[in-house]
């Protein structure tokens, strides 16, 4: 019976550790690839293209104005959210080799309309919603934005090997909300089981904090390596190391705080029982 308890304890602690390790990895990978890599890379490309267009076609804008517009594009929340949305949907389309009903026109109009006040207050450009609709429609007539996007994604998807598509599917699974929820439920159930087994309202904090500390350190090492590999392979864009490991770092700090709380509670209880 005692041997069975030891084996069960070993299994519970290891499953808890693996679940926390995978959860931190899943959340961090989702951020690093979709937000820090794809979205930021695309924003930089959009910003560079915009700067080039403004420089060629708007002689009245000086270098300072163009740089300001460039910076506004990079830091604009609506633009970031829009590009992140298309980055996520592009991965979805390419991994499943299917089509996705996107509407670049409506999305572009919505973003510009949401930022009319910036155009008015900072650049003294007054535009109505009707003018925005007409300008985007005119641009679409010339470039067929939806068709261009869909053809680009389809072409890229067709050029992917089976191994690359399998890698995208694996990434999609690892970073899925469904997996994160399952891992979170497993962690909660295991912590409840530990609390019941130890007959204590606080001793599960030790198991949680130690597993989280170890998992966080391993994820920090993993994402330092991933960032170095990505930065070595890319010439025009570099991931910021601190951004790549900020989620595991937050988990590490939180875990150390939990361990401190456990130590304080344990010390107080031991003093009171003397």
C-alpha positions as CSV (number, residue, x, y, z in Angstrom):
1,X,0.0,0.0,0.0
2,X,2.8,2.4,0.9
3,X,4.6,1.6,-2.4
4,X,1.4,2.2,-4.3
5,X,1.1,5.7,-2.6
6,X,4.6,6.5,-3.6
7,X,4.0,5.5,-7.2
8,X,0.8,7.5,-7.3
9,X,2.5,10.6,-5.7
10,X,5.3,10.3,-8.3
11,X,2.8,10.1,-11.2
12,X,0.6,13.0,-9.9
13,X,3.6,15.3,-9.5
14,X,5.1,14.4,-12.9
15,X,1.7,14.8,-14.7
16,X,1.3,18.2,-13.0
17,X,4.8,19.2,-14.1
18,X,4.2,18.1,-17.7
19,X,0.8,19.8,-17.8
20,X,2.3,23.1,-16.5
21,X,5.3,22.8,-18.9
22,X,3.0,22.3,-21.9
23,X,0.6,25.1,-20.9
24,X,3.5,27.6,-20.6
25,X,5.0,26.4,-23.9
26,X,1.6,26.6,-25.6
27,X,0.8,30.2,-24.5
28,X,4.4,31.4,-25.2
29,X,4.6,29.7,-28.7
30,X,1.3,31.3,-29.7
31,X,2.6,34.7,-28.7
32,X,6.1,34.3,-30.2
33,X,5.0,33.0,-33.6
34,X,1.7,34.7,-34.2
35,X,2.3,38.1,-32.5
36,X,6.1,38.7,-32.1
37,X,7.1,37.1,-35.4
38,X,4.3,37.0,-38.0
39,X,2.3,40.1,-36.9
40,X,5.3,42.3,-36.1
41,X,7.0,41.2,-39.3
42,X,3.9,42.1,-41.4
43,X,3.4,45.4,-39.6
44,X,7.0,46.3,-40.4
45,X,6.4,45.4,-44.1
46,X,3.2,47.4,-44.2
47,X,5.0,50.3,-42.6
48,X,7.9,50.2,-45.0
49,X,5.5,50.0,-48.0
50,X,3.5,53.0,-46.7
51,X,6.6,55.0,-46.2
52,X,7.7,54.3,-49.8
53,X,4.3,55.3,-51.2
54,X,4.1,58.5,-49.1
55,X,7.7,59.4,-50.1
56,X,7.0,59.0,-53.8
57,X,3.5,60.5,-54.0
58,X,3.3,63.2,-51.3
59,X,6.0,65.8,-51.7
60,X,4.4,68.1,-49.2
61,X,5.2,65.6,-46.4
62,X,8.6,66.1,-44.9
63,X,10.8,63.3,-43.4
64,X,9.5,64.0,-39.9
65,X,5.8,63.6,-41.0
66,X,6.5,60.4,-42.8
67,X,8.4,58.9,-39.8
68,X,5.5,59.9,-37.6
69,X,3.0,58.2,-39.8
70,X,5.3,55.2,-39.9
71,X,5.4,55.0,-36.1
72,X,1.6,55.5,-35.8
73,X,1.1,52.5,-38.1
74,X,3.4,50.3,-36.0
75,X,1.9,51.3,-32.7
76,X,-1.8,51.5,-33.7
77,X,-3.9,49.0,-31.8
78,X,-6.5,48.6,-34.6
79,X,-3.8,48.0,-37.3
80,X,-2.1,45.5,-35.0
81,X,-5.3,43.6,-34.3
82,X,-6.3,43.5,-38.0
83,X,-2.9,42.1,-39.1
84,X,-2.8,39.6,-36.2
85,X,-6.3,38.4,-37.3
86,X,-5.1,37.8,-40.9
87,X,-1.9,36.2,-39.6
88,X,-3.9,33.7,-37.6
89,X,-6.4,33.0,-40.4
90,X,-3.6,32.5,-42.9
91,X,-2.1,29.8,-40.7
92,X,-5.6,28.3,-40.4
93,X,-6.0,28.2,-44.2
94,X,-2.6,26.9,-45.0
95,X,-2.6,24.2,-42.4
96,X,-6.0,22.8,-43.5
97,X,-5.5,23.6,-47.3
98,X,-8.9,25.2,-47.5
99,X,-10.4,28.7,-48.2
100,X,-11.4,31.3,-45.7
101,X,-14.0,33.9,-46.2
102,X,-12.1,37.2,-45.6
103,X,-13.3,40.7,-46.3
104,X,-10.3,43.0,-46.5
105,X,-12.4,45.9,-47.8
106,X,-14.7,46.0,-44.7
107,X,-11.8,45.5,-42.3
108,X,-9.7,48.2,-44.0
109,X,-12.7,50.6,-43.9
110,X,-13.4,49.9,-40.2
111,X,-9.7,50.5,-39.2
112,X,-9.5,53.8,-41.1
113,X,-12.9,55.0,-39.7
114,X,-11.8,54.1,-36.2
115,X,-8.7,56.3,-36.6
116,X,-10.3,59.3,-38.2
117,X,-9.6,61.4,-35.2
118,X,-5.8,60.8,-35.6
119,X,-6.0,61.9,-39.2
120,X,-7.9,65.0,-38.1
121,X,-5.9,66.0,-35.0
122,X,-2.4,65.1,-36.0
123,X,-2.3,65.5,-39.8
124,X,-5.2,68.0,-40.3
125,X,-6.9,65.6,-42.7
126,X,-10.7,65.7,-42.5
127,X,-12.5,62.8,-44.1
128,X,-16.0,61.5,-43.9
129,X,-17.1,57.9,-43.8
130,X,-18.3,58.2,-47.3
131,X,-15.0,59.4,-48.5
132,X,-13.2,56.6,-46.8
133,X,-15.6,54.0,-48.4
134,X,-15.0,55.6,-51.9
135,X,-11.2,55.6,-51.5
136,X,-11.0,52.0,-50.4
137,X,-13.5,50.9,-53.1
138,X,-11.3,52.7,-55.7
139,X,-8.2,51.0,-54.4
140,X,-10.0,47.6,-54.5
141,X,-11.1,48.2,-58.1
142,X,-7.4,48.6,-59.1
143,X,-5.9,45.9,-56.9
144,X,-8.8,43.5,-56.1
145,X,-7.7,43.2,-52.5
146,X,-9.7,40.1,-51.5
147,X,-8.6,38.2,-54.6
148,X,-5.0,39.2,-54.1
149,X,-5.0,38.0,-50.5
150,X,-6.7,34.7,-51.3
151,X,-4.5,34.0,-54.3
152,X,-1.4,34.8,-52.3
153,X,-2.4,32.4,-49.5
154,X,-3.4,29.7,-52.0
155,X,-0.2,30.0,-53.9
156,X,1.9,29.9,-50.7
157,X,-0.2,26.9,-49.4
158,X,0.3,25.0,-52.7
159,X,4.1,25.5,-52.5
160,X,4.3,24.0,-49.0
161,X,5.5,20.4,-48.6
162,X,3.5,17.8,-46.7
163,X,6.1,18.1,-43.8
164,X,5.6,21.9,-43.7
165,X,1.8,21.5,-43.6
166,X,2.1,18.8,-40.9
167,X,4.2,21.3,-38.9
168,X,1.6,24.0,-39.3
169,X,-1.1,21.5,-38.1
170,X,1.0,20.6,-35.1
171,X,1.6,24.3,-34.3
172,X,-2.2,24.9,-34.6
173,X,-2.9,22.0,-32.2
174,X,-0.2,23.0,-29.6
175,X,-1.4,26.7,-29.6
176,X,-5.2,25.9,-29.7
177,X,-7.5,27.3,-27.0
178,X,-8.9,23.7,-26.6
179,X,-5.6,22.3,-25.6
180,X,-4.9,25.2,-23.2
181,X,-8.3,24.6,-21.5
182,X,-7.7,20.8,-21.2
183,X,-4.3,21.4,-19.6
184,X,-5.8,24.0,-17.2
185,X,-8.5,21.5,-16.2
186,X,-5.9,18.8,-15.6
187,X,-3.8,21.1,-13.4
188,X,-6.8,22.2,-11.4
189,X,-8.0,18.6,-10.9
190,X,-4.5,17.4,-9.8
191,X,-4.2,20.3,-7.3
192,X,-7.6,19.5,-5.8
193,X,-6.5,15.8,-5.5
194,X,-3.2,16.9,-3.8
195,X,-5.1,19.1,-1.4
196,X,-7.5,16.3,-0.5
197,X,-4.7,13.8,-0.1
198,X,-2.6,16.1,2.1
199,X,-5.7,17.3,4.0
200,X,-4.4,20.8,3.8
201,X,-5.7,24.1,2.4
202,X,-2.3,25.4,1.4
203,X,0.3,22.5,0.9
204,X,-0.7,22.1,-2.7
205,X,1.0,25.6,-3.2
206,X,4.3,23.8,-2.8
207,X,3.6,21.3,-5.6
208,X,2.3,24.0,-7.9
209,X,5.2,26.5,-7.3
210,X,8.0,23.9,-7.6
211,X,6.5,22.5,-10.9
212,X,5.9,26.0,-12.2
213,X,9.5,27.1,-11.4
214,X,11.0,24.1,-13.1
215,X,8.7,24.5,-16.1
216,X,9.3,28.2,-16.5
217,X,13.1,27.8,-16.4
218,X,12.9,25.0,-19.1
219,X,10.6,27.2,-21.3
220,X,13.0,30.2,-20.9
221,X,15.9,28.0,-22.1
222,X,13.7,26.6,-25.0
223,X,12.6,30.0,-26.2
224,X,16.0,31.5,-26.0
225,X,17.1,28.7,-28.3
226,X,14.1,29.2,-30.6
227,X,14.7,32.9,-30.8
228,X,18.4,32.4,-31.7
229,X,17.5,29.9,-34.5
230,X,14.8,32.3,-35.9
231,X,17.1,35.3,-35.8
232,X,19.9,33.4,-37.5
233,X,17.6,32.3,-40.3
234,X,16.0,35.8,-40.9
235,X,17.9,38.7,-42.4
236,X,15.4,41.6,-42.4
237,X,13.6,40.9,-39.1
238,X,14.8,40.0,-35.6
239,X,12.8,38.8,-32.7
240,X,13.5,40.6,-29.4
241,X,14.8,38.1,-26.9
242,X,13.1,39.6,-23.9
243,X,9.7,39.6,-25.7
244,X,10.2,35.9,-26.5
245,X,10.7,34.9,-22.9
246,X,8.4,37.4,-21.1
247,X,5.6,34.9,-20.5
248,X,7.8,32.2,-18.9
249,X,9.5,35.0,-16.9
250,X,6.1,36.1,-15.6
251,X,5.3,32.5,-14.7
252,X,8.7,32.2,-12.9
253,X,8.1,35.4,-10.9
254,X,4.6,34.3,-10.0
255,X,5.8,30.8,-9.0
256,X,8.5,32.3,-6.7
257,X,5.8,34.4,-5.1
258,X,3.6,31.4,-4.6
259,X,6.5,29.5,-3.0
260,X,7.2,32.5,-0.7
261,X,3.5,32.6,0.3
262,X,3.6,28.8,1.0
263,X,6.7,29.3,3.2
264,X,5.1,32.1,5.2
265,X,1.8,30.2,5.8
266,X,3.7,27.0,6.7
267,X,6.0,28.9,9.1
268,X,3.0,30.6,10.8
269,X,1.1,27.3,11.2
270,X,4.1,25.5,12.6
271,X,4.7,28.4,15.1
272,X,1.0,28.3,16.2
273,X,1.0,24.5,16.7
274,X,4.1,24.6,19.1
